[in-house]
């Protein structure tokens, strides 16, 4: 899964690919996991199981690549981490870890494995997020807003909410369910606060700075995906609260708040499709493989899954067909991007 960059004279292609490997490639795990969960919810358990097996393979492979890259190119990895645009993509590791945990918990029922992944995800979230904030607060000179801010910054929200989602799923299976639920609720609220701040900066960049078609990259789909995962986290927390009599008021508050996020996620969809059409069919930006396209698959699948789950806790069954439509769209997009990955690999090998 290398990026297509040519090697320097006398340098192997694989060495160059490892050095320049895209740090946000765990979005592949995020995309595969959410598509699998969506298919499981719609009773395609056998297909969801195949995707689970694939996702375990992707997850382990990407960890091996990351470790090799840290060992062989520690300075390059460090430079990526404190880069204002690339550094935030390391949070795909957190979200990918927690989406895989949710996938395992929902499809196999192995809450013990999911708990281990949740603990690992929470530790990774704290390490990566605080490191990213600290180095970007202290570094000088700082880049201009339009050079650094993008939809990828909303991975801060996605990673934070992924802690809440997995925590809400596993809470009832643990003797420490109160602690897990409390951390999940704090993550839900923190992720929502991050969204309010970051989406304001992104809209400011869109509305008051020049936006060329080339800059409307796939991570902007996270504008919608981030609100969708907040909706899913809220829905899962409501489901948890309803089995605890003393938390009924908590459930009512979160359900009302979650409606706001689902509505905003729905608002984004027409605009994002129009922007995609403008970029590729009017401005003629070529459609070619880029690892960032996994950041388009994930929001489509997440909207399908969050809509299904939100419909379940509210009784709004009339919105469930929307869920089915987006799960299918996510699956089709996943297949197309995977084909693009194979073509990219073949082209890189020839070069």
MOCORWO-V132431 format. One record per backbone hydrogen bond with DSSP energy under -1.0 kcal/mol. CO is the residue of the C=O (numbers start at 1). NH is the residue of the N-H. Records with the same first field share a line. If there is no record, write none. Layout:
CO->NH, NH
//
This chain:
3->5
8->11
12->16
13->17
14->18
15->19
16->20
22->25
24->27
25->28
26->30
27->31
28->32
29->33
30->34
31->35
32->36
33->37
34->38
35->39
36->40
37->41
38->42
39->44
40->43
44->48
45->49
46->50
47->51
48->52
49->53
50->54
51->55
52->56
53->57
54->58
55->59
56->60
57->61
58->62
59->63
60->64
61->65
62->66
63->67
64->68
65->69
66->70
67->71
68->72
69->73
73->77
74->78
75->79
76->80
77->81
78->82
80->83
83->87
86->89
87->90
88->91
89->92
90->93
91->95
92->96
93->97
94->98
95->99
96->100
97->101
98->102
99->103
100->104
101->105
102->106
103->107
104->108
109->111
110->114
111->115
112->116
113->117
114->118
115->119
116->120
117->121
118->122
119->123
120->124
121->125
122->126
123->127
124->128
125->129
126->130
127->131
128->132
129->133
130->134
131->135
132->136
133->137
134->138
135->139
144->147
145->148, 149
150->153
151->154
152->155
153->156
154->158
155->159
156->160
157->161
158->162
159->163
160->164
161->165
162->166
163->167
164->168
165->169
166->170
167->171
170->173
171->174
174->177
176->180
177->181
178->182
179->183
180->184
181->185
182->186
183->187
184->188
185->189
186->190
187->191
188->192
189->193
190->194
191->195
192->196
193->197
194->198
195->199
197->201
198->202
199->203
200->204
201->205
202->206
203->207
204->208
205->209
212->215
213->216
215->217
217->220
218->221
219->222
220->223
221->224, 225
222->226
224->228
225->229
226->230
227->231
228->232
229->233
230->234
231->235
232->236
233->237
234->238
235->239
236->240
237->241
238->242
240->243
241->244
244->247
245->248
247->251
248->252
249->253
250->254
251->255
252->256
253->257
254->258
255->259
257->261
258->262
259->263
260->264
261->265
262->266
263->267
264->268
268->272
269->273
270->274
271->275
272->276
273->277
274->278
275->279
276->280
277->281
278->282, 283
279->285
286->288
290->293
291->294
292->295
293->296, 297
294->298
296->300
297->301
298->302
299->303
300->304
301->305
302->306
303->307
304->308
305->309
306->310
307->311
308->312
309->313
310->314
311->315
315->317
316->319
317->320
319->323
320->324
321->325
322->326
323->327
324->328
325->329
326->330
327->331
328->332
329->333
330->334
331->335
332->336
333->337
334->338
335->339
336->340
337->341
338->342
339->343
340->344
341->345
342->346
343->347
344->348
345->349
346->350
347->351
//
